[in-house]
Amino acid sequence: MPYPYNEKASARAVDAEVAAAKAKAAREHKLLIVDLGGKWCGDCRVLYGTMQLPEVKRFVRDHYVVVTVDVGRFDKNLQVPAACGITKRLEGVPALLILDPKTNKLLDAGHVAALADAGQMTPQALADWLAQRTS
């Protein structure tokens, strides 16, 4: 299982990564996924690994730009969800912020932690969930 979250990245570096991903998404006319999680979270690692499967990765690449953000044990890099209006404790991880990079509007408000049980989802269920956000 991959370990996609950089625990050592400073808040400044994380903010720069998110800004770069947002700019890339805007240039490419795609949505932005900010994947909030941590190395300790099995569901986070399963979600990331599932998004790397060839049949899912192709869809994600065609519709999204993805950036991962380590939130520690809900105590790091919380400025990222706060910038989207999420100031309460995250309900779980992985938490996906799906943003329109042109307006910075959170498109999945109310569903941010919908994939917190990603380990129980099939690749098709994940792809279906992501596809609903692109329409």
C-alpha positions as CSV (number, residue, x, y, z in Angstrom):
1,M,0.0,0.0,0.0
2,P,1.3,3.4,-0.9
3,Y,2.2,6.2,1.6
4,P,1.1,9.3,-0.3
5,Y,1.0,11.8,2.5
6,N,4.1,13.9,3.2
7,E,4.3,14.1,7.0
8,K,7.4,16.4,6.9
9,A,5.9,19.1,4.6
10,S,5.6,22.5,6.2
11,A,2.3,24.4,6.2
12,R,3.9,26.8,3.7
13,A,5.0,23.9,1.4
14,V,1.5,22.4,1.6
15,D,-0.1,25.7,0.7
16,A,2.2,26.1,-2.2
17,E,1.4,22.5,-3.4
18,V,-2.3,23.2,-3.2
19,A,-2.0,26.5,-5.0
20,A,0.1,24.8,-7.8
21,A,-2.4,22.0,-8.2
22,K,-5.3,24.5,-8.3
23,A,-3.5,26.5,-11.0
24,K,-2.9,23.4,-13.0
25,A,-6.5,22.3,-12.7
26,A,-7.7,25.7,-13.9
27,R,-5.3,25.6,-16.9
28,E,-6.5,22.1,-17.8
29,H,-10.2,22.8,-17.2
30,K,-10.4,20.1,-14.5
31,L,-11.7,19.9,-11.0
32,L,-9.3,19.8,-8.0
33,I,-9.3,17.1,-5.5
34,V,-7.5,17.9,-2.2
35,D,-7.1,14.5,-0.5
36,L,-6.8,15.0,3.2
37,G,-5.4,12.1,5.1
38,G,-2.5,10.5,6.9
39,K,-0.1,7.6,6.7
40,W,-1.7,6.0,9.8
41,C,-5.1,5.7,8.0
42,G,-5.7,2.4,6.2
43,D,-8.7,3.8,4.3
44,C,-6.6,6.7,3.1
45,R,-4.0,4.4,1.7
46,V,-6.6,2.2,0.1
47,L,-8.3,5.2,-1.5
48,Y,-5.0,6.5,-2.9
49,G,-4.1,3.0,-4.1
50,T,-7.5,2.5,-5.8
51,M,-7.1,5.8,-7.6
52,Q,-3.8,4.5,-9.0
53,L,-5.4,1.4,-10.6
54,P,-5.2,1.9,-14.4
55,E,-8.9,1.9,-15.0
56,V,-9.6,4.4,-12.2
57,K,-6.4,6.5,-12.8
58,R,-7.3,7.2,-16.4
59,F,-10.7,8.6,-15.3
60,V,-9.2,10.7,-12.5
61,R,-6.5,12.0,-14.8
62,D,-9.1,13.1,-17.4
63,H,-11.3,15.0,-14.9
64,Y,-9.2,15.9,-11.9
65,V,-5.9,17.2,-10.6
66,V,-5.2,15.5,-7.2
67,V,-3.0,16.8,-4.4
68,T,-2.5,14.9,-1.1
69,V,-2.3,16.8,2.2
70,D,-1.2,15.2,5.5
71,V,-3.5,16.3,8.3
72,G,-1.7,14.2,11.0
73,R,-4.1,13.2,13.6
74,F,-6.4,16.0,12.7
75,D,-3.8,18.5,14.0
76,K,-1.8,19.5,10.9
77,N,-2.5,21.6,7.8
78,L,-6.0,22.4,8.9
79,Q,-5.6,25.8,7.1
80,V,-6.4,23.8,3.9
81,P,-9.9,22.8,4.8
82,A,-10.4,26.1,6.6
83,A,-9.7,27.9,3.3
84,C,-12.8,26.1,2.0
85,G,-15.0,27.0,5.0
86,I,-14.4,23.8,6.9
87,T,-13.5,25.0,10.4
88,K,-14.9,22.2,12.5
89,R,-13.0,19.0,13.1
90,L,-12.9,16.7,10.1
91,E,-15.4,13.9,10.5
92,G,-12.9,11.4,9.3
93,V,-10.3,10.7,6.7
94,P,-9.8,10.3,3.9
95,A,-11.6,13.5,3.3
96,L,-11.8,14.8,-0.2
97,L,-12.3,18.4,-1.0
98,I,-13.5,18.7,-4.6
99,L,-13.1,22.3,-5.8
100,D,-13.8,24.3,-8.9
101,P,-10.4,25.9,-9.2
102,K,-11.7,29.0,-11.0
103,T,-14.2,29.9,-8.2
104,N,-12.6,28.1,-5.3
105,K,-16.1,26.7,-4.6
106,L,-16.3,23.5,-2.6
107,L,-18.4,21.2,-4.8
108,D,-18.8,18.4,-2.3
109,A,-19.9,20.3,0.8
110,G,-21.6,17.9,3.1
111,H,-19.9,14.9,1.5
112,V,-16.3,15.6,2.4
113,A,-15.9,12.5,4.5
114,A,-18.0,10.3,2.3
115,L,-15.1,8.1,1.5
116,A,-13.9,7.6,5.0
117,D,-14.7,3.9,4.6
118,A,-12.8,3.6,1.3
119,G,-11.4,0.3,2.4
120,Q,-14.9,-1.2,2.1
121,M,-15.5,0.2,-1.4
122,T,-14.9,-1.5,-4.7
123,P,-12.9,0.4,-7.4
124,Q,-16.1,0.7,-9.4
125,A,-18.0,2.3,-6.4
126,L,-15.1,4.8,-6.0
127,A,-15.2,5.6,-9.8
128,D,-18.9,6.0,-9.6
129,W,-18.7,8.4,-6.7
130,L,-16.0,10.5,-8.5
131,A,-18.0,10.5,-11.7
132,Q,-21.0,12.0,-9.9
133,R,-18.9,15.0,-9.0
134,T,-18.0,15.7,-12.7
135,S,-21.5,16.1,-14.0
